[in-house]
Amino acid sequence: MCFYLGERIRIYRIKQNMTQRELAEALGVSAQAVSKWETGAACPDVTLLYDLAQLLAVTTDALLRPERK
């Protein structure tokens, strides 16, 4: 789950022309945390998902929906 979520975070962050540091500062986390999310080493805390989606200009569904086969 974290791998796909992290990949989506990375894609949407880049579409918004944001750096990992900018996203991290907006969410009040470290740039290292964002890096871990994007590599799938960790998942963002559930309490951050709404704000994360807002910053990335997507819905929480777009971030969390399962991969379609």
mmCIF file of the N, C-alpha and C atoms, coordinates in Angstrom:
data_MODEL
# 
_entry.id   MODEL 
# 
loop_
_atom_site.group_PDB 
_atom_site.id 
_atom_site.type_symbol 
_atom_site.label_atom_id 
_atom_site.label_alt_id 
_atom_site.label_comp_id 
_atom_site.label_asym_id 
_atom_site.label_entity_id 
_atom_site.label_seq_id 
_atom_site.pdbx_PDB_ins_code 
_atom_site.Cartn_x 
_atom_site.Cartn_y 
_atom_site.Cartn_z 
_atom_site.occupancy 
_atom_site.B_iso_or_equiv 
_atom_site.pdbx_formal_charge 
_atom_site.auth_seq_id 
_atom_site.auth_comp_id 
_atom_site.auth_asym_id 
_atom_site.auth_atom_id 
_atom_site.pdbx_PDB_model_num 
ATOM 1   N N  . MET A 1 1  ? 0.827  -1.200 0.000   1.00 0.00 ? 1  MET A N  1 
ATOM 2   C CA . MET A 1 1  ? 0.000  0.000  0.000   1.00 0.00 ? 1  MET A CA 1 
ATOM 3   C C  . MET A 1 1  ? 0.866  1.256  0.000   1.00 0.00 ? 1  MET A C  1 
ATOM 4   N N  . CYS A 1 2  ? 1.872  1.309  0.860   1.00 0.00 ? 2  CYS A N  1 
ATOM 5   C CA . CYS A 1 2  ? 2.686  2.518  0.965   1.00 0.00 ? 2  CYS A CA 1 
ATOM 6   C C  . CYS A 1 2  ? 3.440  2.802  -0.329  1.00 0.00 ? 2  CYS A C  1 
ATOM 7   N N  . PHE A 1 3  ? 3.855  1.752  -1.033  1.00 0.00 ? 3  PHE A N  1 
ATOM 8   C CA . PHE A 1 3  ? 4.599  1.979  -2.269  1.00 0.00 ? 3  PHE A CA 1 
ATOM 9   C C  . PHE A 1 3  ? 3.740  2.726  -3.280  1.00 0.00 ? 3  PHE A C  1 
ATOM 10  N N  . TYR A 1 4  ? 2.513  2.262  -3.490  1.00 0.00 ? 4  TYR A N  1 
ATOM 11  C CA . TYR A 1 4  ? 1.633  2.918  -4.465  1.00 0.00 ? 4  TYR A CA 1 
ATOM 12  C C  . TYR A 1 4  ? 1.238  4.315  -4.016  1.00 0.00 ? 4  TYR A C  1 
ATOM 13  N N  . LEU A 1 5  ? 0.966  4.475  -2.744  1.00 0.00 ? 5  LEU A N  1 
ATOM 14  C CA . LEU A 1 5  ? 0.648  5.786  -2.201  1.00 0.00 ? 5  LEU A CA 1 
ATOM 15  C C  . LEU A 1 5  ? 1.837  6.724  -2.384  1.00 0.00 ? 5  LEU A C  1 
ATOM 16  N N  . GLY A 1 6  ? 3.015  6.244  -2.073  1.00 0.00 ? 6  GLY A N  1 
ATOM 17  C CA . GLY A 1 6  ? 4.220  7.060  -2.212  1.00 0.00 ? 6  GLY A CA 1 
ATOM 18  C C  . GLY A 1 6  ? 4.475  7.483  -3.643  1.00 0.00 ? 6  GLY A C  1 
ATOM 19  N N  . GLU A 1 7  ? 4.254  6.587  -4.564  1.00 0.00 ? 7  GLU A N  1 
ATOM 20  C CA . GLU A 1 7  ? 4.437  6.910  -5.982  1.00 0.00 ? 7  GLU A CA 1 
ATOM 21  C C  . GLU A 1 7  ? 3.444  7.989  -6.409  1.00 0.00 ? 7  GLU A C  1 
ATOM 22  N N  . ARG A 1 8  ? 2.218  7.881  -5.931  1.00 0.00 ? 8  ARG A N  1 
ATOM 23  C CA . ARG A 1 8  ? 1.214  8.899  -6.257  1.00 0.00 ? 8  ARG A CA 1 
ATOM 24  C C  . ARG A 1 8  ? 1.577  10.246 -5.641  1.00 0.00 ? 8  ARG A C  1 
ATOM 25  N N  . ILE A 1 9  ? 2.043  10.230 -4.405  1.00 0.00 ? 9  ILE A N  1 
ATOM 26  C CA . ILE A 1 9  ? 2.470  11.483 -3.771  1.00 0.00 ? 9  ILE A CA 1 
ATOM 27  C C  . ILE A 1 9  ? 3.554  12.141 -4.612  1.00 0.00 ? 9  ILE A C  1 
ATOM 28  N N  . ARG A 1 10 ? 4.534  11.363 -5.041  1.00 0.00 ? 10 ARG A N  1 
ATOM 29  C CA . ARG A 1 10 ? 5.626  11.900 -5.847  1.00 0.00 ? 10 ARG A CA 1 
ATOM 30  C C  . ARG A 1 10 ? 5.106  12.495 -7.161  1.00 0.00 ? 10 ARG A C  1 
ATOM 31  N N  . ILE A 1 11 ? 4.262  11.769 -7.848  1.00 0.00 ? 11 ILE A N  1 
ATOM 32  C CA . ILE A 1 11 ? 3.731  12.230 -9.138  1.00 0.00 ? 11 ILE A CA 1 
ATOM 33  C C  . ILE A 1 11 ? 2.941  13.522 -8.961  1.00 0.00 ? 11 ILE A C  1 
ATOM 34  N N  . TYR A 1 12 ? 2.022  13.541 -7.996  1.00 0.00 ? 12 TYR A N  1 
ATOM 35  C CA . TYR A 1 12 ? 1.197  14.729 -7.793  1.00 0.00 ? 12 TYR A CA 1 
ATOM 36  C C  . TYR A 1 12 ? 2.020  15.906 -7.275  1.00 0.00 ? 12 TYR A C  1 
ATOM 37  N N  . ARG A 1 13 ? 3.031  15.639 -6.452  1.00 0.00 ? 13 ARG A N  1 
ATOM 38  C CA . ARG A 1 13 ? 3.905  16.715 -5.959  1.00 0.00 ? 13 ARG A CA 1 
ATOM 39  C C  . ARG A 1 13 ? 4.635  17.370 -7.125  1.00 0.00 ? 13 ARG A C  1 
ATOM 40  N N  . ILE A 1 14 ? 5.163  16.563 -8.013  1.00 0.00 ? 14 ILE A N  1 
ATOM 41  C CA . ILE A 1 14 ? 5.878  17.088 -9.175  1.00 0.00 ? 14 ILE A CA 1 
ATOM 42  C C  . ILE A 1 14 ? 4.930  17.883 -10.071 1.00 0.00 ? 14 ILE A C  1 
ATOM 43  N N  . LYS A 1 15 ? 3.701  17.402 -10.237 1.00 0.00 ? 15 LYS A N  1 
ATOM 44  C CA . LYS A 1 15 ? 2.718  18.133 -11.050 1.00 0.00 ? 15 LYS A CA 1 
ATOM 45  C C  . LYS A 1 15 ? 2.417  19.513 -10.465 1.00 0.00 ? 15 LYS A C  1 
ATOM 46  N N  . GLN A 1 16 ? 2.545  19.636 -9.149  1.00 0.00 ? 16 GLN A N  1 
ATOM 47  C CA . GLN A 1 16 ? 2.308  20.917 -8.484  1.00 0.00 ? 16 GLN A CA 1 
ATOM 48  C C  . GLN A 1 16 ? 3.584  21.759 -8.401  1.00 0.00 ? 16 GLN A C  1 
ATOM 49  N N  . ASN A 1 17 ? 4.663  21.269 -9.029  1.00 0.00 ? 17 ASN A N  1 
ATOM 50  C CA . ASN A 1 17 ? 5.957  21.969 -9.008  1.00 0.00 ? 17 ASN A CA 1 
ATOM 51  C C  . ASN A 1 17 ? 6.435  22.243 -7.588  1.00 0.00 ? 17 ASN A C  1 
ATOM 52  N N  . MET A 1 18 ? 6.270  21.248 -6.728  1.00 0.00 ? 18 MET A N  1 
ATOM 53  C CA . MET A 1 18 ? 6.706  21.369 -5.338  1.00 0.00 ? 18 MET A CA 1 
ATOM 54  C C  . MET A 1 18 ? 7.903  20.471 -5.102  1.00 0.00 ? 18 MET A C  1 
ATOM 55  N N  . THR A 1 19 ? 8.791  20.934 -4.257  1.00 0.00 ? 19 THR A N  1 
ATOM 56  C CA . THR A 1 19 ? 9.897  20.086 -3.813  1.00 0.00 ? 19 THR A CA 1 
ATOM 57  C C  . THR A 1 19 ? 9.423  19.286 -2.600  1.00 0.00 ? 19 THR A C  1 
ATOM 58  N N  . GLN A 1 20 ? 10.197 18.267 -2.250  1.00 0.00 ? 20 GLN A N  1 
ATOM 59  C CA . GLN A 1 20 ? 9.879  17.510 -1.039  1.00 0.00 ? 20 GLN A CA 1 
ATOM 60  C C  . GLN A 1 20 ? 9.916  18.439 0.166   1.00 0.00 ? 20 GLN A C  1 
ATOM 61  N N  . ARG A 1 21 ? 10.878 19.338 0.194   1.00 0.00 ? 21 ARG A N  1 
ATOM 62  C CA . ARG A 1 21 ? 11.012 20.274 1.321   1.00 0.00 ? 21 ARG A CA 1 
ATOM 63  C C  . ARG A 1 21 ? 9.788  21.183 1.423   1.00 0.00 ? 21 ARG A C  1 
ATOM 64  N N  . GLU A 1 22 ? 9.313  21.697 0.292   1.00 0.00 ? 22 GLU A N  1 
ATOM 65  C CA . GLU A 1 22 ? 8.136  22.576 0.307   1.00 0.00 ? 22 GLU A CA 1 
ATOM 66  C C  . GLU A 1 22 ? 6.902  21.844 0.814   1.00 0.00 ? 22 GLU A C  1 
ATOM 67  N N  . LEU A 1 23 ? 6.716  20.622 0.347   1.00 0.00 ? 23 LEU A N  1 
ATOM 68  C CA . LEU A 1 23 ? 5.580  19.826 0.800   1.00 0.00 ? 23 LEU A CA 1 
ATOM 69  C C  . LEU A 1 23 ? 5.698  19.541 2.295   1.00 0.00 ? 23 LEU A C  1 
ATOM 70  N N  . ALA A 1 24 ? 6.889  19.177 2.720   1.00 0.00 ? 24 ALA A N  1 
ATOM 71  C CA . ALA A 1 24 ? 7.129  18.878 4.128   1.00 0.00 ? 24 ALA A CA 1 
ATOM 72  C C  . ALA A 1 24 ? 6.826  20.091 5.006   1.00 0.00 ? 24 ALA A C  1 
ATOM 73  N N  . GLU A 1 25 ? 7.305  21.249 4.611   1.00 0.00 ? 25 GLU A N  1 
ATOM 74  C CA . GLU A 1 25 ? 7.072  22.465 5.402   1.00 0.00 ? 25 GLU A CA 1 
ATOM 75  C C  . GLU A 1 25 ? 5.588  22.788 5.487   1.00 0.00 ? 25 GLU A C  1 
ATOM 76  N N  . ALA A 1 26 ? 4.869  22.614 4.391   1.00 0.00 ? 26 ALA A N  1 
ATOM 77  C CA . ALA A 1 26 ? 3.437  22.902 4.379   1.00 0.00 ? 26 ALA A CA 1 
ATOM 78  C C  . ALA A 1 26 ? 2.668  21.956 5.305   1.00 0.00 ? 26 ALA A C  1 
ATOM 79  N N  . LEU A 1 27 ? 3.172  20.730 5.475   1.00 0.00 ? 27 LEU A N  1 
ATOM 80  C CA . LEU A 1 27 ? 2.506  19.738 6.317   1.00 0.00 ? 27 LEU A CA 1 
ATOM 81  C C  . LEU A 1 27 ? 3.052  19.688 7.742   1.00 0.00 ? 27 LEU A C  1 
ATOM 82  N N  . GLY A 1 28 ? 4.161  20.387 7.984   1.00 0.00 ? 28 GLY A N  1 
ATOM 83  C CA . GLY A 1 28 ? 4.760  20.365 9.319   1.00 0.00 ? 28 GLY A CA 1 
ATOM 84  C C  . GLY A 1 28 ? 5.508  19.087 9.629   1.00 0.00 ? 28 GLY A C  1 
ATOM 85  N N  . VAL A 1 29 ? 6.080  18.478 8.602   1.00 0.00 ? 29 VAL A N  1 
ATOM 86  C CA . VAL A 1 29 ? 6.897  17.267 8.782   1.00 0.00 ? 29 VAL A CA 1 
ATOM 87  C C  . VAL A 1 29 ? 8.271  17.524 8.174   1.00 0.00 ? 29 VAL A C  1 
ATOM 88  N N  . SER A 1 30 ? 9.167  16.581 8.312   1.00 0.00 ? 30 SER A N  1 
ATOM 89  C CA . SER A 1 30 ? 10.509 16.735 7.746   1.00 0.00 ? 30 SER A CA 1 
ATOM 90  C C  . SER A 1 30 ? 10.533 16.318 6.277   1.00 0.00 ? 30 SER A C  1 
ATOM 91  N N  . ALA A 1 31 ? 11.502 16.851 5.561   1.00 0.00 ? 31 ALA A N  1 
ATOM 92  C CA . ALA A 1 31 ? 11.691 16.439 4.167   1.00 0.00 ? 31 ALA A CA 1 
ATOM 93  C C  . ALA A 1 31 ? 12.034 14.958 4.111   1.00 0.00 ? 31 ALA A C  1 
ATOM 94  N N  . GLN A 1 32 ? 12.707 14.446 5.129   1.00 0.00 ? 32 GLN A N  1 
ATOM 95  C CA . GLN A 1 32 ? 13.034 13.029 5.181   1.00 0.00 ? 32 GLN A CA 1 
ATOM 96  C C  . GLN A 1 32 ? 11.771 12.178 5.274   1.00 0.00 ? 32 GLN A C  1 
ATOM 97  N N  . ALA A 1 33 ? 10.762 12.680 5.986   1.00 0.00 ? 33 ALA A N  1 
ATOM 98  C CA . ALA A 1 33 ? 9.492  11.946 6.082   1.00 0.00 ? 33 ALA A CA 1 
ATOM 99  C C  . ALA A 1 33 ? 8.847  11.844 4.701   1.00 0.00 ? 33 ALA A C  1 
ATOM 100 N N  . VAL A 1 34 ? 8.828  12.950 3.959   1.00 0.00 ? 34 VAL A N  1 
ATOM 101 C CA . VAL A 1 34 ? 8.251  12.939 2.615   1.00 0.00 ? 34 VAL A CA 1 
ATOM 102 C C  . VAL A 1 34 ? 9.031  11.977 1.724   1.00 0.00 ? 34 VAL A C  1 
ATOM 103 N N  . SER A 1 35 ? 10.339 11.984 1.841   1.00 0.00 ? 35 SER A N  1 
ATOM 104 C CA . SER A 1 35 ? 11.169 11.070 1.062   1.00 0.00 ? 35 SER A CA 1 
ATOM 105 C C  . SER A 1 35 ? 10.813 9.616  1.374   1.00 0.00 ? 35 SER A C  1 
ATOM 106 N N  . LYS A 1 36 ? 10.630 9.307  2.642   1.00 0.00 ? 36 LYS A N  1 
ATOM 107 C CA . LYS A 1 36 ? 10.257 7.941  3.035   1.00 0.00 ? 36 LYS A CA 1 
ATOM 108 C C  . LYS A 1 36 ? 8.887  7.556  2.488   1.00 0.00 ? 36 LYS A C  1 
ATOM 109 N N  . TRP A 1 37 ? 7.951  8.501  2.480   1.00 0.00 ? 37 TRP A N  1 
ATOM 110 C CA . TRP A 1 37 ? 6.636  8.215  1.906   1.00 0.00 ? 37 TRP A CA 1 
ATOM 111 C C  . TRP A 1 37 ? 6.779  7.860  0.446   1.00 0.00 ? 37 TRP A C  1 
ATOM 112 N N  . GLU A 1 38 ? 7.556  8.679  -0.271  1.00 0.00 ? 38 GLU A N  1 
ATOM 113 C CA . GLU A 1 38 ? 7.668  8.500  -1.718  1.00 0.00 ? 38 GLU A CA 1 
ATOM 114 C C  . GLU A 1 38 ? 8.391  7.216  -2.114  1.00 0.00 ? 38 GLU A C  1 
ATOM 115 N N  . THR A 1 39 ? 9.262  6.728  -1.254  1.00 0.00 ? 39 THR A N  1 
ATOM 116 C CA . THR A 1 39 ? 9.956  5.476  -1.554  1.00 0.00 ? 39 THR A CA 1 
ATOM 117 C C  . THR A 1 39 ? 9.206  4.253  -1.026  1.00 0.00 ? 39 THR A C  1 
ATOM 118 N N  . GLY A 1 40 ? 8.140  4.481  -0.273  1.00 0.00 ? 40 GLY A N  1 
ATOM 119 C CA . GLY A 1 40 ? 7.374  3.375  0.281   1.00 0.00 ? 40 GLY A CA 1 
ATOM 120 C C  . GLY A 1 40 ? 7.937  2.834  1.576   1.00 0.00 ? 40 GLY A C  1 
ATOM 121 N N  . ALA A 1 41 ? 8.952  3.507  2.129   1.00 0.00 ? 41 ALA A N  1 
ATOM 122 C CA . ALA A 1 41 ? 9.545  3.069  3.384   1.00 0.00 ? 41 ALA A CA 1 
ATOM 123 C C  . ALA A 1 41 ? 8.634  3.373  4.574   1.00 0.00 ? 41 ALA A C  1 
ATOM 124 N N  . ALA A 1 42 ? 7.709  4.326  4.399   1.00 0.00 ? 42 ALA A N  1 
ATOM 125 C CA . ALA A 1 42 ? 6.761  4.699  5.449   1.00 0.00 ? 42 ALA A CA 1 
ATOM 126 C C  . ALA A 1 42 ? 5.525  5.281  4.780   1.00 0.00 ? 42 ALA A C  1 
ATOM 127 N N  . CYS A 1 43 ? 4.453  5.328  5.546   1.00 0.00 ? 43 CYS A N  1 
ATOM 128 C CA . CYS A 1 43 ? 3.213  5.950  5.069   1.00 0.00 ? 43 CYS A CA 1 
ATOM 129 C C  . CYS A 1 43 ? 2.951  7.207  5.891   1.00 0.00 ? 43 CYS A C  1 
ATOM 130 N N  . PRO A 1 44 ? 2.336  8.202  5.280   1.00 0.00 ? 44 PRO A N  1 
ATOM 131 C CA . PRO A 1 44 ? 1.979  9.391  6.062   1.00 0.00 ? 44 PRO A CA 1 
ATOM 132 C C  . PRO A 1 44 ? 0.922  9.041  7.107   1.00 0.00 ? 44 PRO A C  1 
ATOM 133 N N  . ASP A 1 45 ? 0.946  9.762  8.191   1.00 0.00 ? 45 ASP A N  1 
ATOM 134 C CA . ASP A 1 45 ? -0.060 9.587  9.227   1.00 0.00 ? 45 ASP A CA 1 
ATOM 135 C C  . ASP A 1 45 ? -1.430 9.886  8.637   1.00 0.00 ? 45 ASP A C  1 
ATOM 136 N N  . VAL A 1 46 ? -2.416 9.124  9.038   1.00 0.00 ? 46 VAL A N  1 
ATOM 137 C CA . VAL A 1 46 ? -3.770 9.286  8.506   1.00 0.00 ? 46 VAL A CA 1 
ATOM 138 C C  . VAL A 1 46 ? -4.299 10.700 8.738   1.00 0.00 ? 46 VAL A C  1 
ATOM 139 N N  . THR A 1 47 ? -3.865 11.364 9.796   1.00 0.00 ? 47 THR A N  1 
ATOM 140 C CA . THR A 1 47 ? -4.348 12.719 10.078  1.00 0.00 ? 47 THR A CA 1 
ATOM 141 C C  . THR A 1 47 ? -3.824 13.741 9.080   1.00 0.00 ? 47 THR A C  1 
ATOM 142 N N  . LEU A 1 48 ? -2.828 13.371 8.285   1.00 0.00 ? 48 LEU A N  1 
ATOM 143 C CA . LEU A 1 48 ? -2.269 14.280 7.281   1.00 0.00 ? 48 LEU A CA 1 
ATOM 144 C C  . LEU A 1 48 ? -2.894 14.109 5.902   1.00 0.00 ? 48 LEU A C  1 
ATOM 145 N N  . LEU A 1 49 ? -3.650 13.055 5.698   1.00 0.00 ? 49 LEU A N  1 
ATOM 146 C CA . LEU A 1 49 ? -4.114 12.722 4.348   1.00 0.00 ? 49 LEU A CA 1 
ATOM 147 C C  . LEU A 1 49 ? -4.980 13.804 3.713   1.00 0.00 ? 49 LEU A C  1 
ATOM 148 N N  . TYR A 1 50 ? -5.894 14.395 4.469   1.00 0.00 ? 50 TYR A N  1 
ATOM 149 C CA . TYR A 1 50 ? -6.749 15.429 3.890   1.00 0.00 ? 50 TYR A CA 1 
ATOM 150 C C  . TYR A 1 50 ? -5.908 16.633 3.455   1.00 0.00 ? 50 TYR A C  1 
ATOM 151 N N  . ASP A 1 51 ? -5.043 17.125 4.341   1.00 0.00 ? 51 ASP A N  1 
ATOM 152 C CA . ASP A 1 51 ? -4.196 18.270 4.002   1.00 0.00 ? 51 ASP A CA 1 
ATOM 153 C C  . ASP A 1 51 ? -3.248 17.930 2.861   1.00 0.00 ? 51 ASP A C  1 
ATOM 154 N N  . LEU A 1 52 ? -2.723 16.720 2.854   1.00 0.00 ? 52 LEU A N  1 
ATOM 155 C CA . LEU A 1 52 ? -1.846 16.279 1.775   1.00 0.00 ? 52 LEU A CA 1 
ATOM 156 C C  . LEU A 1 52 ? -2.583 16.324 0.445   1.00 0.00 ? 52 LEU A C  1 
ATOM 157 N N  . ALA A 1 53 ? -3.781 15.795 0.412   1.00 0.00 ? 53 ALA A N  1 
ATOM 158 C CA . ALA A 1 53 ? -4.576 15.812 -0.818  1.00 0.00 ? 53 ALA A CA 1 
ATOM 159 C C  . ALA A 1 53 ? -4.865 17.242 -1.257  1.00 0.00 ? 53 ALA A C  1 
ATOM 160 N N  . GLN A 1 54 ? -5.199 18.107 -0.321  1.00 0.00 ? 54 GLN A N  1 
ATOM 161 C CA . GLN A 1 54 ? -5.472 19.508 -0.656  1.00 0.00 ? 54 GLN A CA 1 
ATOM 162 C C  . GLN A 1 54 ? -4.247 20.182 -1.269  1.00 0.00 ? 54 GLN A C  1 
ATOM 163 N N  . LEU A 1 55 ? -3.091 19.966 -0.674  1.00 0.00 ? 55 LEU A N  1 
ATOM 164 C CA . LEU A 1 55 ? -1.851 20.562 -1.193  1.00 0.00 ? 55 LEU A CA 1 
ATOM 165 C C  . LEU A 1 55 ? -1.499 20.037 -2.580  1.00 0.00 ? 55 LEU A C  1 
ATOM 166 N N  . LEU A 1 56 ? -1.832 18.785 -2.829  1.00 0.00 ? 56 LEU A N  1 
ATOM 167 C CA . LEU A 1 56 ? -1.515 18.179 -4.115  1.00 0.00 ? 56 LEU A CA 1 
ATOM 168 C C  . LEU A 1 56 ? -2.635 18.360 -5.138  1.00 0.00 ? 56 LEU A C  1 
ATOM 169 N N  . ALA A 1 57 ? -3.713 19.042 -4.741  1.00 0.00 ? 57 ALA A N  1 
ATOM 170 C CA . ALA A 1 57 ? -4.852 19.344 -5.618  1.00 0.00 ? 57 ALA A CA 1 
ATOM 171 C C  . ALA A 1 57 ? -5.510 18.083 -6.176  1.00 0.00 ? 57 ALA A C  1 
ATOM 172 N N  . VAL A 1 58 ? -5.656 17.080 -5.297  1.00 0.00 ? 58 VAL A N  1 
ATOM 173 C CA . VAL A 1 58 ? -6.348 15.838 -5.651  1.00 0.00 ? 58 VAL A CA 1 
ATOM 174 C C  . VAL A 1 58 ? -7.276 15.456 -4.506  1.00 0.00 ? 58 VAL A C  1 
ATOM 175 N N  . THR A 1 59 ? -8.079 14.445 -4.727  1.00 0.00 ? 59 THR A N  1 
ATOM 176 C CA . THR A 1 59 ? -8.936 13.933 -3.661  1.00 0.00 ? 59 THR A CA 1 
ATOM 177 C C  . THR A 1 59 ? -8.174 12.874 -2.863  1.00 0.00 ? 59 THR A C  1 
ATOM 178 N N  . THR A 1 60 ? -8.672 12.587 -1.685  1.00 0.00 ? 60 THR A N  1 
ATOM 179 C CA . THR A 1 60 ? -8.066 11.493 -0.917  1.00 0.00 ? 60 THR A CA 1 
ATOM 180 C C  . THR A 1 60 ? -8.255 10.171 -1.650  1.00 0.00 ? 60 THR A C  1 
ATOM 181 N N  . ASP A 1 61 ? -9.353 10.042 -2.379  1.00 0.00 ? 61 ASP A N  1 
ATOM 182 C CA . ASP A 1 61 ? -9.572 8.846  -3.210  1.00 0.00 ? 61 ASP A CA 1 
ATOM 183 C C  . ASP A 1 61 ? -8.443 8.676  -4.222  1.00 0.00 ? 61 ASP A C  1 
ATOM 184 N N  . ALA A 1 62 ? -8.040 9.764  -4.853  1.00 0.00 ? 62 ALA A N  1 
ATOM 185 C CA . ALA A 1 62 ? -6.972 9.678  -5.853  1.00 0.00 ? 62 ALA A CA 1 
ATOM 186 C C  . ALA A 1 62 ? -5.678 9.181  -5.232  1.00 0.00 ? 62 ALA A C  1 
ATOM 187 N N  . LEU A 1 63 ? -5.452 9.513  -3.975  1.00 0.00 ? 63 LEU A N  1 
ATOM 188 C CA . LEU A 1 63 ? -4.241 9.049  -3.301  1.00 0.00 ? 63 LEU A CA 1 
ATOM 189 C C  . LEU A 1 63 ? -4.354 7.605  -2.846  1.00 0.00 ? 63 LEU A C  1 
ATOM 190 N N  . LEU A 1 64 ? -5.535 7.201  -2.383  1.00 0.00 ? 64 LEU A N  1 
ATOM 191 C CA . LEU A 1 64 ? -5.662 5.928  -1.669  1.00 0.00 ? 64 LEU A CA 1 
ATOM 192 C C  . LEU A 1 64 ? -6.283 4.780  -2.439  1.00 0.00 ? 64 LEU A C  1 
ATOM 193 N N  . ARG A 1 65 ? -6.934 5.038  -3.547  1.00 0.00 ? 65 ARG A N  1 
ATOM 194 C CA . ARG A 1 65 ? -7.648 3.953  -4.215  1.00 0.00 ? 65 ARG A CA 1 
ATOM 195 C C  . ARG A 1 65 ? -6.681 2.844  -4.638  1.00 0.00 ? 65 ARG A C  1 
ATOM 196 N N  . PRO A 1 66 ? -7.148 1.609  -4.577  1.00 0.00 ? 66 PRO A N  1 
ATOM 197 C CA . PRO A 1 66 ? -6.295 0.478  -4.978  1.00 0.00 ? 66 PRO A CA 1 
ATOM 198 C C  . PRO A 1 66 ? -5.937 0.547  -6.456  1.00 0.00 ? 66 PRO A C  1 
ATOM 199 N N  . GLU A 1 67 ? -4.835 -0.072 -6.784  1.00 0.00 ? 67 GLU A N  1 
ATOM 200 C CA . GLU A 1 67 ? -4.417 -0.173 -8.191  1.00 0.00 ? 67 GLU A CA 1 
ATOM 201 C C  . GLU A 1 67 ? -5.423 -1.049 -8.928  1.00 0.00 ? 67 GLU A C  1 
ATOM 202 N N  . ARG A 1 68 ? -5.732 -0.656 -10.136 1.00 0.00 ? 68 ARG A N  1 
ATOM 203 C CA . ARG A 1 68 ? -6.614 -1.488 -10.970 1.00 0.00 ? 68 ARG A CA 1 
ATOM 204 C C  . ARG A 1 68 ? -5.748 -2.401 -11.828 1.00 0.00 ? 68 ARG A C  1 
ATOM 205 N N  . LYS A 1 69 ? -6.188 -3.651 -11.950 1.00 0.00 ? 69 LYS A N  1 
ATOM 206 C CA . LYS A 1 69 ? -5.408 -4.608 -12.741 1.00 0.00 ? 69 LYS A CA 1 
ATOM 207 C C  . LYS A 1 69 ? -5.985 -4.764 -14.106 1.00 0.00 ? 69 LYS A C  1 
# 
